[in-house]
Amino acid sequence: GPVPVCLPQATDINDFASATKQVLDQLEYYLHTDNVAMGNLWQVMALSLKDAPGPSPVIAASAHSAAPSNQILDDRLVAMIYKHLLPAISIAKPNPWLSSMAWNVLRQLTIF
């Protein structure tokens, strides 16, 4: 079949996850050199958080939280965090903006 010259535009989060995985697999750990791309990915993760269905008996991830966290992410996005975002942010130059965005996502997850 014909080979696409570029990725199609993602119109929803399901399209986004598969298209982004292709790009991140190509970048590997060089993502750490692009703070804007990392920031944008963390923002997408934050916007993709959903309330867990039903009551959540899970204890809050943060000891300072008053109520248990009940946020979940699609498994493909969690895999993106583990395989790409956390390794990249761990070897990037210190950046409080990125650290704050990452923590805002991670602290809201039900179980991480």
N, C-alpha and C positions, 0 to 999 in steps of 0.2 A: 504494500500500500504506500501511499504518499507519506513522506517524512515531514512532520511539522517543523517550521522554521522557528517557532517560538511557542511558548506555553499559552494555552487559551486563558482568557481572563476568568478568574474564579468569581462566581456569582453568589455562592453561599459557602458556609463553613465546610461542608462536605467536599466541595470542589477545592477549597483552599488547602485543606489538609493534604490531599494527594499531590497537588501542584507544588506546594511548598516542600514536601518531602523530596521531590525530584531535585529541586534547587539546593536544598540543604545537603543531600547526599553528594552533590557535586562539589559544594563548598567545603565539606568536611569540617575540620576545626578552624578553617580560615575565617569563619564567621566572627571570631573574636576581634578581627581587625576593623569591623564595621559596626560602630556603636549605633548608628541610625537604624540599620537593619535589625540588630538585636532589640533595640527599643521598640521598633514597630511590631516585631514578633511577640514581645512581652505584652504590648497593648492589645494585640489580637487575643492572646490568652486571657487577659483580664476581661475583655468583652465577651468571651466565650463561656465564662463561668455560668453555671446554671444551678438553681436550687435543687437539692436532692429530693426525690419524691418521698413523702411521708415523714414522720418524725425521725430524727437522727439521734441515736444514743451515744454517738461518738464524742469523746472528750475533746475539747478544743486543742488545736495544735499548739497554740501559744498559751503559756502559763498565765499571761496577763489578760487573756480574753475572759469576759464575763459569761458569755454564752458559747455553747458548742458551735463549731463551724458546720455548715451544711452545704457547702459548695462542691460541685463536681465538674469535671472536664471530660470531654470525649477521650476515649482511650488513645486514639491516634495523636491527639494533642499532648497528652501526658507522655507518650513515647517521644514526641518531638522535644519536650522539656528535658527528659532524661538523656536522650542521645545527642542532642545538639545544643540546646540553650544553656544547660548547666555546665557542660564542659567548656563552652565558649566563654561564658561569663567568669568562670574560674581562672582562665588564663589571660583574660583581657586586663588592660591597665585599670586600676581602681577608678570607678566612676559612680559617685553617689546616686546619680539619676537612674542608671541602670539597676543598681542594687536595690533602690527603693521600688522600682517597678517590678522587679523579680520578687521581692519580698511581699508586695501587695497581692501577687497571684498566689504564691506558695502558702502564705498564711491563711488563705481562705479555703484551701482544699480540705475536704473531709478527711482523707487519709493520704499521706504522701509518702 
